[in-house]
Each structure stands twice: as structure tokens, then as C-alpha cells.
Amino acid sequence: MIALAKAALGKVRGLPPEAWILIGSVVLLAGFLIWNHFDNAAAIEQHDQAREAAGAAGREQSAEEAVADAFQNQRLRDQRDTVISQAAATESAKPPEARATTAPQGLALNCAIAREDYTPAELAKMPEYQEHCR
């Protein structure tokens, strides 16, 4: 084995200078490509981490807004259901000939929608709202 290594080393030493320049260039190019690959991978990883960090605040704010919206929507649904059930109870307490032709739930829903869509000043100017929703 040692004799084989000595024979190979003897042949390698006998290479012309141009071959050594070519071998050195190939080794240098391979080293540069390997270094470039790992440098690019590190830069990509750094960029991904920076992007995740920058988006974290927005995701947190979005989650907080979603929770606030869910609570607001539930409050509005509860308010609407209360108004509808009150309107149904009021309507059923009236004698049959005095009852509205529109279902009390529909009337209460329309009133709730009007309260969401218009300001109190605008509602005060609407005679239909004053008649049916007060």
C-alpha cells in the first residue's frame, strides 16, 4: 500500500506546471462554489427570519381585532334577539285585530337594521321608524 502511494506521488510530482495551475483553478472554483452555496443559504435563512419577525406584530394585531369583532358581533346578535323577542311578546299581547300585518320578528329586525344604518338624528326624522320602532 505504501509502495503504491509512493508510486502515485512520484507520478503526480512529474506533472507539468500547466496541470498544477489547472488543478489549483478547479480546486479554487470548487471551494468558491461551496462557500457561495452556504453563504446564500445563510442569507436566505436570515431574510426569512426577518420577514417572520416583521409580520408578527401584524398577525398579533389582526388576531386581537378578530377577537374584538367576534365579541362585538355576539353582542349585536344578543341585542337583536332581545329586541325581536320583546317585539314578539308585545305583538302577541295585542288583540288580534290590532296586530301588525308584518311579523313582529321581521319588524324588530328591520328596526335593528335601521338603528345600525342611520344616526339617531336621521331616525328621528323618519315617521315609519317613529311609528313602528319606538
ZAGU-502797 format. One record per residue: residue number from 1; z, x, y of N, C-alpha, C, O in turn; residue in one letter. Coordinates in steps of 0.2 Angstrom, whole numbers. Atoms other than C-alpha are relative to their C-alpha. Layout:
residues N
<seq NUM | npz Z | npx X | npy Y | capz Z | capx X | capy Y | cpz Z | cpx X | cpy Y | opz Z | opx X | opy Y | type a> .
...
***
This chain:
residues 134
<seq 1 | npz 0 | npx 4 | npy -6 | capz 0 | capx 0 | capy 0 | cpz 0 | cpx 4 | cpy 6 | opz -4 | opx 3 | opy 11 | type m> .
<seq 2 | npz -1 | npx -5 | npy -6 | capz 5 | capx 14 | capy 12 | cpz -7 | cpx 4 | cpy 1 | opz -9 | opx 5 | opy 6 | type i> .
<seq 3 | npz 6 | npx -3 | npy 0 | capz -11 | capx 23 | capy 7 | cpz -6 | cpx -4 | cpy 3 | opz -10 | opx -2 | opy 7 | type a> .
<seq 4 | npz 4 | npx 4 | npy -2 | capz -21 | capx 8 | capy 11 | cpz 0 | cpx -1 | cpy 8 | opz -5 | opx -1 | opy 11 | type l> .
<seq 5 | npz -1 | npx 0 | npy -7 | capz -13 | capx 6 | capy 28 | cpz -2 | cpx 6 | cpy 4 | opz -5 | opx 6 | opy 10 | type a> .
<seq 6 | npz 2 | npx -6 | npy -3 | capz -16 | capx 24 | capy 32 | cpz -8 | cpx 1 | cpy 1 | opz -11 | opx 3 | opy 5 | type k> .
<seq 7 | npz 8 | npx 0 | npy 0 | capz -35 | capx 22 | capy 27 | cpz -2 | cpx -5 | cpy 6 | opz -7 | opx -3 | opy 9 | type a> .
<seq 8 | npz 2 | npx 4 | npy -5 | capz -36 | capx 7 | capy 39 | cpz 1 | cpx 2 | cpy 7 | opz -3 | opx 2 | opy 11 | type a> .
<seq 9 | npz -2 | npx -3 | npy -6 | capz -28 | capx 16 | capy 53 | cpz -5 | cpx 5 | cpy 2 | opz -7 | opx 6 | opy 8 | type l> .
<seq 10 | npz 5 | npx -5 | npy -1 | capz -40 | capx 30 | capy 51 | cpz -6 | cpx -3 | cpy 2 | opz -10 | opx 0 | opy 7 | type g> .
<seq 11 | npz 6 | npx 3 | npy -2 | capz -55 | capx 19 | capy 52 | cpz 1 | cpx -3 | cpy 7 | opz -4 | opx -3 | opy 11 | type k> .
<seq 12 | npz -1 | npx 3 | npy -6 | capz -48 | capx 10 | capy 67 | cpz 0 | cpx 5 | cpy 6 | opz -2 | opx 4 | opy 11 | type v> .
<seq 13 | npz 0 | npx -5 | npy -4 | capz -45 | capx 26 | capy 76 | cpz -7 | cpx 3 | cpy 2 | opz -8 | opx 6 | opy 7 | type r> .
<seq 14 | npz 7 | npx -2 | npy -1 | capz -63 | capx 30 | capy 74 | cpz -4 | cpx -4 | cpy 4 | opz -10 | opx -3 | opy 4 | type g> .
<seq 15 | npz 4 | npx 5 | npy -4 | capz -69 | capx 15 | capy 84 | cpz -2 | cpx 3 | cpy 7 | opz 2 | opx 7 | opy 10 | type l> .
<seq 16 | npz 2 | npx -2 | npy -7 | capz -79 | capx 19 | capy 100 | cpz 4 | cpx -3 | cpy 5 | opz 7 | opx -8 | opy 4 | type p> .
<seq 17 | npz -4 | npx 3 | npy -6 | capz -71 | capx 16 | capy 117 | cpz -3 | cpx -7 | cpy 2 | opz 1 | opx -11 | opy 4 | type p> .
<seq 18 | npz 3 | npx 6 | npy -2 | capz -83 | capx 1 | capy 120 | cpz 4 | cpx -6 | cpy -5 | opz 5 | opx -11 | opy -2 | type e> .
<seq 19 | npz -3 | npx 5 | npy 5 | capz -75 | capx -8 | capy 104 | cpz 7 | cpx -1 | cpy 3 | opz 10 | opx -7 | opy 2 | type a> .
<seq 20 | npz -7 | npx 0 | npy -2 | capz -57 | capx -4 | capy 111 | cpz 0 | cpx -5 | cpy 7 | opz 4 | opx -9 | opy 7 | type w> .
<seq 21 | npz 0 | npx 4 | npy -6 | capz -62 | capx -12 | capy 128 | cpz -2 | cpx -7 | cpy -2 | opz 2 | opx -12 | opy 1 | type i> .
<seq 22 | npz 1 | npx 6 | npy 2 | capz -69 | capx -27 | capy 119 | cpz 6 | cpx -3 | cpy -3 | opz 8 | opx -9 | opy -2 | type l> .
<seq 23 | npz -6 | npx 2 | npy 3 | capz -54 | capx -29 | capy 108 | cpz 6 | cpx -1 | cpy 5 | opz 9 | opx -7 | opy 5 | type i> .
<seq 24 | npz -5 | npx 1 | npy -5 | capz -42 | capx -27 | capy 123 | cpz -2 | cpx -6 | cpy 4 | opz 2 | opx -10 | opy 6 | type g> .
<seq 25 | npz 3 | npx 6 | npy -4 | capz -53 | capx -40 | capy 133 | cpz 2 | cpx -7 | cpy -4 | opz 4 | opx -11 | opy -1 | type s> .
<seq 26 | npz -2 | npx 6 | npy 5 | capz -51 | capx -53 | capy 118 | cpz 7 | cpx -1 | cpy 0 | opz 9 | opx -7 | opy 1 | type v> .
<seq 27 | npz -7 | npx 1 | npy 0 | capz -33 | capx -50 | capy 117 | cpz 3 | cpx -2 | cpy 7 | opz 7 | opx -7 | opy 7 | type v> .
<seq 28 | npz -2 | npx 3 | npy -7 | capz -30 | capx -52 | capy 136 | cpz -2 | cpx -7 | cpy 1 | opz 2 | opx -11 | opy 4 | type l> .
<seq 29 | npz 2 | npx 7 | npy -1 | capz -41 | capx -68 | capy 136 | cpz 4 | cpx -4 | cpy -4 | opz 6 | opx -10 | opy -2 | type l> .
<seq 30 | npz -4 | npx 4 | npy 5 | capz -31 | capx -75 | capy 121 | cpz 7 | cpx -1 | cpy 3 | opz 9 | opx -6 | opy 3 | type a> .
<seq 31 | npz -6 | npx 1 | npy -3 | capz -15 | capx -71 | capy 130 | cpz 0 | cpx -4 | cpy 6 | opz 5 | opx -8 | opy 7 | type g> .
<seq 32 | npz 1 | npx 4 | npy -6 | capz -21 | capx -79 | capy 146 | cpz 0 | cpx -7 | cpy -2 | opz 3 | opx -11 | opy 1 | type f> .
<seq 33 | npz 1 | npx 7 | npy 2 | capz -26 | capx -95 | capy 137 | cpz 6 | cpx -3 | cpy -3 | opz 8 | opx -8 | opy -1 | type l> .
<seq 34 | npz -6 | npx 2 | npy 2 | capz -10 | capx -96 | capy 128 | cpz 5 | cpx -1 | cpy 5 | opz 9 | opx -7 | opy 6 | type i> .
<seq 35 | npz -4 | npx 0 | npy -6 | capz 0 | capx -93 | capy 144 | cpz -2 | cpx -7 | cpy 4 | opz 3 | opx -10 | opy 6 | type w> .
<seq 36 | npz 3 | npx 5 | npy -4 | capz -11 | capx -106 | capy 153 | cpz 2 | cpx -7 | cpy -3 | opz 4 | opx -12 | opy 0 | type n> .
<seq 37 | npz -2 | npx 6 | npy 4 | capz -8 | capx -119 | capy 139 | cpz 7 | cpx -2 | cpy 1 | opz 9 | opx -8 | opy 3 | type h> .
<seq 38 | npz -7 | npx 2 | npy -1 | capz 11 | capx -118 | capy 140 | cpz 2 | cpx -1 | cpy 7 | opz 6 | opx -5 | opy 9 | type f> .
<seq 39 | npz -1 | npx 1 | npy -7 | capz 11 | capx -117 | capy 159 | cpz -2 | cpx -7 | cpy 2 | opz 1 | opx -11 | opy 6 | type d> .
<seq 40 | npz 2 | npx 7 | npy -1 | capz 1 | capx -133 | capy 160 | cpz 4 | cpx -5 | cpy -3 | opz 6 | opx -10 | opy 0 | type n> .
<seq 41 | npz -5 | npx 5 | npy 3 | capz 12 | capx -142 | capy 148 | cpz 6 | cpx -1 | cpy 4 | opz 9 | opx -6 | opy 5 | type a> .
<seq 42 | npz -6 | npx 0 | npy -4 | capz 27 | capx -137 | capy 158 | cpz -1 | cpx -4 | cpy 7 | opz 3 | opx -8 | opy 9 | type a> .
<seq 43 | npz 1 | npx 3 | npy -6 | capz 19 | capx -143 | capy 174 | cpz -1 | cpx -8 | cpy -1 | opz 1 | opx -12 | opy 3 | type a> .
<seq 44 | npz 1 | npx 7 | npy 2 | capz 14 | capx -160 | capy 166 | cpz 7 | cpx -3 | cpy -1 | opz 8 | opx -9 | opy 1 | type i> .
<seq 45 | npz -7 | npx 2 | npy 1 | capz 32 | capx -162 | capy 160 | cpz 4 | cpx -1 | cpy 6 | opz 7 | opx -6 | opy 7 | type e> .
<seq 46 | npz -4 | npx 0 | npy -6 | capz 39 | capx -158 | capy 177 | cpz -3 | cpx -6 | cpy 4 | opz 1 | opx -10 | opy 7 | type q> .
<seq 47 | npz 3 | npx 6 | npy -4 | capz 27 | capx -171 | capy 185 | cpz 2 | cpx -7 | cpy -3 | opz 4 | opx -11 | opy 1 | type h> .
<seq 48 | npz -3 | npx 6 | npy 3 | capz 32 | capx -184 | capy 173 | cpz 7 | cpx -2 | cpy 1 | opz 9 | opx -8 | opy 3 | type d> .
<seq 49 | npz -7 | npx 1 | npy -2 | capz 50 | capx -182 | capy 176 | cpz 1 | cpx -2 | cpy 7 | opz 5 | opx -6 | opy 9 | type q> .
<seq 50 | npz 0 | npx 2 | npy -7 | capz 47 | capx -183 | capy 195 | cpz -2 | cpx -7 | cpy 1 | opz 1 | opx -10 | opy 5 | type a> .
<seq 51 | npz 3 | npx 7 | npy 0 | capz 37 | capx -199 | capy 193 | cpz 5 | cpx -5 | cpy -2 | opz 6 | opx -10 | opy 1 | type r> .
<seq 52 | npz -6 | npx 5 | npy 3 | capz 51 | capx -207 | capy 182 | cpz 5 | cpx 0 | cpy 5 | opz 8 | opx -6 | opy 6 | type e> .
<seq 53 | npz -6 | npx 0 | npy -5 | capz 64 | capx -202 | capy 195 | cpz -2 | cpx -4 | cpy 6 | opz 2 | opx -7 | opy 9 | type a> .
<seq 54 | npz 2 | npx 4 | npy -6 | capz 54 | capx -209 | capy 209 | cpz 0 | cpx -7 | cpy -1 | opz 1 | opx -11 | opy 4 | type a> .
<seq 55 | npz 1 | npx 7 | npy 1 | capz 51 | capx -225 | capy 201 | cpz 7 | cpx -4 | cpy -2 | opz 7 | opx -10 | opy -3 | type g> .
<seq 56 | npz -6 | npx 3 | npy 2 | capz 69 | capx -228 | capy 195 | cpz 3 | cpx -4 | cpy 5 | opz 6 | opx -10 | opy 4 | type a> .
<seq 57 | npz -3 | npx 4 | npy -5 | capz 75 | capx -234 | capy 212 | cpz -4 | cpx -7 | cpy 1 | opz 0 | opx -12 | opy 1 | type a> .
<seq 58 | npz 4 | npx 6 | npy 0 | capz 61 | capx -247 | capy 212 | cpz 1 | cpx -5 | cpy -5 | opz 2 | opx -11 | opy -5 | type g> .
<seq 59 | npz -1 | npx 4 | npy 6 | capz 64 | capx -253 | capy 195 | cpz 7 | cpx -3 | cpy 0 | opz 8 | opx -9 | opy -2 | type r> .
<seq 60 | npz -7 | npx 3 | npy -1 | capz 83 | capx -255 | capy 199 | cpz 0 | cpx -6 | cpy 5 | opz 3 | opx -11 | opy 4 | type e> .
<seq 61 | npz 1 | npx 5 | npy -5 | capz 79 | capx -265 | capy 214 | cpz -3 | cpx -6 | cpy -2 | opz -1 | opx -12 | opy -1 | type q> .
<seq 62 | npz 4 | npx 6 | npy 3 | capz 67 | capx -276 | capy 205 | cpz 4 | cpx -3 | cpy -5 | opz 4 | opx -10 | opy -5 | type s> .
<seq 63 | npz -5 | npx 3 | npy 4 | capz 80 | capx -279 | capy 192 | cpz 5 | cpx -4 | cpy 3 | opz 7 | opx -10 | opy 1 | type a> .
<seq 64 | npz -5 | npx 4 | npy -4 | capz 93 | capx -284 | capy 205 | cpz -3 | cpx -6 | cpy 3 | opz 0 | opx -12 | opy 3 | type e> .
<seq 65 | npz 4 | npx 6 | npy -3 | capz 80 | capx -296 | capy 213 | cpz -1 | cpx -5 | cpy -5 | opz -1 | opx -11 | opy -4 | type e> .
<seq 66 | npz 1 | npx 5 | npy 5 | capz 76 | capx -304 | capy 197 | cpz 6 | cpx -3 | cpy -2 | opz 6 | opx -9 | opy -3 | type a> .
<seq 67 | npz -6 | npx 3 | npy 2 | capz 94 | capx -307 | capy 193 | cpz 2 | cpx -5 | cpy 6 | opz 4 | opx -11 | opy 5 | type v> .
<seq 68 | npz -2 | npx 4 | npy -6 | capz 97 | capx -314 | capy 211 | cpz -5 | cpx -7 | cpy 0 | opz -3 | opx -12 | opy 1 | type a> .
<seq 69 | npz 5 | npx 5 | npy 0 | capz 81 | capx -325 | capy 209 | cpz 2 | cpx -5 | cpy -6 | opz 2 | opx -11 | opy -5 | type d> .
<seq 70 | npz -2 | npx 5 | npy 5 | capz 87 | capx -332 | capy 192 | cpz 6 | cpx -4 | cpy 2 | opz 7 | opx -10 | opy 0 | type a> .
<seq 71 | npz -6 | npx 4 | npy -3 | capz 104 | capx -337 | capy 200 | cpz -2 | cpx -5 | cpy 5 | opz 0 | opx -11 | opy 4 | type f> .
<seq 72 | npz 3 | npx 5 | npy -5 | capz 95 | capx -345 | capy 214 | cpz -3 | cpx -6 | cpy -3 | opz -2 | opx -11 | opy -1 | type q> .
<seq 73 | npz 4 | npx 5 | npy 3 | capz 83 | capx -354 | capy 203 | cpz 5 | cpx -5 | cpy -4 | opz 4 | opx -11 | opy -4 | type n> .
<seq 74 | npz -5 | npx 4 | npy 4 | capz 98 | capx -360 | capy 192 | cpz 4 | cpx -5 | cpy 5 | opz 5 | opx -11 | opy 3 | type q> .
<seq 75 | npz -3 | npx 4 | npy -4 | capz 107 | capx -366 | capy 207 | cpz -4 | cpx -6 | cpy 3 | opz -2 | opx -12 | opy 4 | type r> .
<seq 76 | npz 5 | npx 6 | npy -3 | capz 92 | capx -376 | capy 214 | cpz -1 | cpx -5 | cpy -6 | opz -1 | opx -11 | opy -4 | type l> .
<seq 77 | npz 0 | npx 5 | npy 5 | capz 90 | capx -384 | capy 197 | cpz 6 | cpx -4 | cpy -1 | opz 5 | opx -10 | opy -2 | type r> .
<seq 78 | npz -6 | npx 4 | npy 0 | capz 108 | capx -389 | capy 196 | cpz 0 | cpx -5 | cpy 6 | opz 2 | opx -11 | opy 5 | type d> .
<seq 79 | npz -1 | npx 4 | npy -6 | capz 107 | capx -396 | capy 214 | cpz -5 | cpx -6 | cpy -1 | opz -4 | opx -12 | opy 0 | type q> .
<seq 80 | npz 5 | npx 5 | npy 1 | capz 91 | capx -405 | capy 209 | cpz 2 | cpx -6 | cpy -5 | opz 1 | opx -12 | opy -4 | type r> .
<seq 81 | npz -2 | npx 5 | npy 6 | capz 98 | capx -413 | capy 193 | cpz 6 | cpx -4 | cpy 3 | opz 6 | opx -10 | opy 1 | type d> .
<seq 82 | npz -5 | npx 4 | npy -3 | capz 113 | capx -418 | capy 203 | cpz -2 | cpx -6 | cpy 4 | opz 0 | opx -12 | opy 4 | type t> .
<seq 83 | npz 3 | npx 5 | npy -4 | capz 103 | capx -427 | capy 216 | cpz -4 | cpx -5 | cpy -4 | opz -3 | opx -11 | opy -2 | type v> .
<seq 84 | npz 4 | npx 4 | npy 4 | capz 92 | capx -435 | capy 203 | cpz 5 | cpx -5 | cpy -4 | opz 4 | opx -11 | opy -4 | type i> .
<seq 85 | npz -5 | npx 5 | npy 4 | capz 107 | capx -442 | capy 193 | cpz 4 | cpx -4 | cpy 5 | opz 5 | opx -10 | opy 3 | type s> .
<seq 86 | npz -3 | npx 4 | npy -5 | capz 115 | capx -448 | capy 209 | cpz -5 | cpx -6 | cpy 2 | opz -3 | opx -12 | opy 3 | type q> .
<seq 87 | npz 5 | npx 5 | npy -2 | capz 99 | capx -457 | capy 214 | cpz -1 | cpx -5 | cpy -6 | opz -1 | opx -11 | opy -4 | type a> .
<seq 88 | npz 1 | npx 5 | npy 6 | capz 98 | capx -465 | capy 196 | cpz 6 | cpx -5 | cpy 0 | opz 5 | opx -11 | opy -1 | type a> .
<seq 89 | npz -6 | npx 4 | npy 0 | capz 116 | capx -471 | capy 197 | cpz 0 | cpx -5 | cpy 6 | opz 2 | opx -11 | opy 5 | type a> .
<seq 90 | npz 1 | npx 4 | npy -6 | capz 113 | capx -478 | capy 215 | cpz -5 | cpx -6 | cpy -1 | opz -3 | opx -12 | opy 0 | type t> .
<seq 91 | npz 6 | npx 5 | npy 1 | capz 97 | capx -487 | capy 210 | cpz 2 | cpx -5 | cpy -6 | opz 1 | opx -11 | opy -5 | type e> .
<seq 92 | npz -2 | npx 4 | npy 5 | capz 105 | capx -494 | capy 194 | cpz 5 | cpx -5 | cpy 2 | opz 6 | opx -10 | opy -1 | type s> .
<seq 93 | npz -5 | npx 4 | npy -3 | capz 119 | capx -501 | capy 204 | cpz -2 | cpx -6 | cpy 4 | opz 1 | opx -11 | opy 5 | type a> .
<seq 94 | npz 3 | npx 6 | npy -4 | capz 107 | capx -512 | capy 214 | cpz -2 | cpx -6 | cpy -4 | opz -3 | opx -5 | opy -10 | type k> .
<seq 95 | npz 3 | npx 5 | npy 4 | capz 102 | capx -529 | capy 209 | cpz -7 | cpx 1 | cpy -2 | opz -11 | opx 5 | opy 2 | type p> .
<seq 96 | npz 7 | npx -2 | npy 2 | capz 85 | capx -529 | capy 200 | cpz -5 | cpx -2 | cpy 5 | opz -10 | opx 2 | opy 6 | type p> .
<seq 97 | npz 5 | npx 1 | npy -5 | capz 76 | capx -537 | capy 215 | cpz 0 | cpx 5 | cpy 5 | opz -5 | opx 5 | opy 9 | type e> .
<seq 98 | npz -1 | npx -5 | npy -6 | capz 82 | capx -524 | capy 227 | cpz -2 | cpx 7 | cpy -2 | opz -2 | opx 12 | opy 2 | type a> .
<seq 99 | npz 2 | npx -7 | npy 2 | capz 77 | capx -509 | capy 216 | cpz -7 | cpx 2 | cpy 2 | opz -11 | opx -2 | opy 3 | type r> .
<seq 100 | npz 7 | npx -3 | npy -2 | capz 63 | capx -497 | capy 221 | cpz -5 | cpx -1 | cpy -6 | opz -3 | opx -1 | opy -11 | type a> .
<seq 101 | npz 5 | npx 0 | npy 5 | capz 47 | capx -498 | capy 213 | cpz -2 | cpx 7 | cpy -3 | opz -5 | opx 8 | opy -9 | type t> .
<seq 102 | npz 0 | npx -7 | npy 2 | capz 47 | capx -479 | capy 211 | cpz 6 | cpx 2 | cpy -4 | opz 12 | opx -1 | opy -2 | type t> .
<seq 103 | npz -6 | npx -2 | npy 4 | capz 58 | capx -472 | capy 198 | cpz 5 | cpx 4 | cpy 4 | opz 3 | opx 8 | opy 8 | type a> .
<seq 104 | npz -5 | npx -4 | npy -4 | capz 74 | capx -465 | capy 205 | cpz 0 | cpx 7 | cpy -1 | opz 1 | opx 11 | opy 4 | type p> .
<seq 105 | npz 0 | npx -7 | npy 1 | capz 72 | capx -449 | capy 197 | cpz -6 | cpx 3 | cpy 4 | opz -6 | opx 9 | opy 7 | type q> .
<seq 106 | npz 6 | npx -2 | npy -4 | capz 54 | capx -447 | capy 205 | cpz 2 | cpx 0 | cpy 7 | opz 0 | opx 5 | opy 11 | type g> .
<seq 107 | npz -2 | npx 0 | npy -7 | capz 61 | capx -452 | capy 222 | cpz 5 | cpx 6 | cpy 2 | opz 4 | opx 9 | opy 7 | type l> .
<seq 108 | npz -4 | npx -5 | npy -2 | capz 75 | capx -440 | capy 221 | cpz -3 | cpx 7 | cpy -1 | opz -2 | opx 12 | opy 3 | type a> .
<seq 109 | npz 4 | npx -6 | npy 1 | capz 63 | capx -426 | capy 215 | cpz -4 | cpx 1 | cpy 6 | opz -4 | opx 6 | opy 9 | type l> .
<seq 110 | npz 4 | npx 0 | npy -6 | capz 52 | capx -430 | capy 230 | cpz 4 | cpx 2 | cpy 6 | opz 2 | opx 6 | opy 10 | type n> .
<seq 111 | npz -5 | npx -2 | npy -6 | capz 67 | capx -429 | capy 242 | cpz 2 | cpx 7 | cpy -1 | opz 2 | opx 11 | opy 4 | type c> .
<seq 112 | npz -2 | npx -7 | npy 1 | capz 72 | capx -412 | capy 234 | cpz -5 | cpx 4 | cpy 2 | opz -4 | opx 9 | opy 6 | type a> .
<seq 113 | npz 5 | npx -4 | npy -2 | capz 55 | capx -406 | capy 236 | cpz -1 | cpx 0 | cpy 8 | opz -3 | opx 6 | opy 11 | type i> .
<seq 114 | npz 1 | npx 1 | npy -7 | capz 54 | capx -412 | capy 254 | cpz 5 | cpx 5 | cpy 4 | opz 4 | opx 8 | opy 9 | type a> .
<seq 115 | npz -6 | npx -4 | npy -3 | capz 71 | capx -403 | capy 258 | cpz -2 | cpx 7 | cpy -1 | opz 0 | opx 11 | opy 4 | type r> .
<seq 116 | npz 2 | npx -7 | npy 1 | capz 63 | capx -387 | capy 251 | cpz -5 | cpx 2 | cpy 5 | opz -6 | opx 8 | opy 7 | type e> .
<seq 117 | npz 6 | npx -2 | npy -3 | capz 47 | capx -388 | capy 260 | cpz 0 | cpx -1 | cpy 8 | opz -4 | opx 2 | opy 12 | type d> .
<seq 118 | npz 0 | npx 1 | npy -7 | capz 52 | capx -394 | capy 278 | cpz 7 | cpx 2 | cpy 2 | opz 12 | opx 2 | opy -1 | type y> .
<seq 119 | npz -7 | npx -1 | npy -3 | capz 66 | capx -390 | capy 290 | cpz 3 | cpx -6 | cpy 2 | opz 0 | opx -11 | opy 2 | type t> .
<seq 120 | npz -3 | npx 6 | npy -2 | capz 79 | capx -402 | capy 295 | cpz -2 | cpx -4 | cpy 6 | opz -2 | opx -10 | opy 6 | type p> .
<seq 121 | npz 3 | npx 3 | npy -6 | capz 71 | capx -405 | capy 312 | cpz -6 | cpx -4 | cpy -2 | opz -7 | opx -9 | opy 0 | type a> .
<seq 122 | npz 6 | npx 3 | npy 2 | capz 55 | capx -409 | capy 303 | cpz 2 | cpx -7 | cpy -4 | opz -2 | opx -12 | opy -3 | type e> .
<seq 123 | npz -2 | npx 6 | npy 4 | capz 64 | capx -421 | capy 291 | cpz 2 | cpx -5 | cpy 4 | opz 2 | opx -11 | opy 2 | type l> .
<seq 124 | npz -2 | npx 5 | npy -4 | capz 72 | capx -430 | capy 305 | cpz -5 | cpx -4 | cpy 3 | opz -4 | opx -10 | opy 5 | type a> .
<seq 125 | npz 6 | npx 4 | npy -3 | capz 55 | capx -435 | capy 312 | cpz -4 | cpx -4 | cpy -5 | opz -8 | opx -8 | opy -3 | type k> .
<seq 126 | npz 4 | npx 3 | npy 5 | capz 49 | capx -442 | capy 295 | cpz 4 | cpx -7 | cpy -2 | opz 9 | opx -6 | opy -5 | type m> .
<seq 127 | npz -3 | npx 7 | npy 1 | capz 53 | capx -461 | capy 294 | cpz 1 | cpx -1 | cpy -8 | opz 6 | opx -4 | opy -10 | type p> .
<seq 128 | npz 0 | npx 1 | npy 7 | capz 49 | capx -461 | capy 275 | cpz 6 | cpx 4 | cpy -3 | opz 10 | opx 1 | opy -8 | type e> .
<seq 129 | npz -6 | npx -4 | npy 2 | capz 62 | capx -447 | capy 272 | cpz 6 | cpx -4 | cpy 2 | opz 11 | opx -4 | opy -2 | type y> .
<seq 130 | npz -6 | npx 3 | npy -3 | capz 75 | capx -456 | capy 283 | cpz 1 | cpx -6 | cpy -4 | opz 7 | opx -8 | opy -6 | type q> .
<seq 131 | npz -1 | npx 6 | npy 4 | capz 72 | capx -472 | capy 273 | cpz 2 | cpx 1 | cpy -7 | opz 7 | opx -3 | opy -10 | type e> .
<seq 132 | npz -1 | npx 0 | npy 8 | capz 72 | capx -466 | capy 255 | cpz 5 | cpx 6 | cpy -2 | opz 7 | opx 5 | opy -7 | type h> .
<seq 133 | npz -4 | npx -6 | npy 2 | capz 82 | capx -450 | capy 255 | cpz 7 | cpx 1 | cpy 3 | opz 10 | opx 5 | opy 1 | type c> .
<seq 134 | npz -7 | npx -1 | npy -3 | capz 97 | capx -452 | capy 266 | cpz 5 | cpx -4 | cpy -3 | opz 11 | opx -4 | opy -1 | type r> .
***
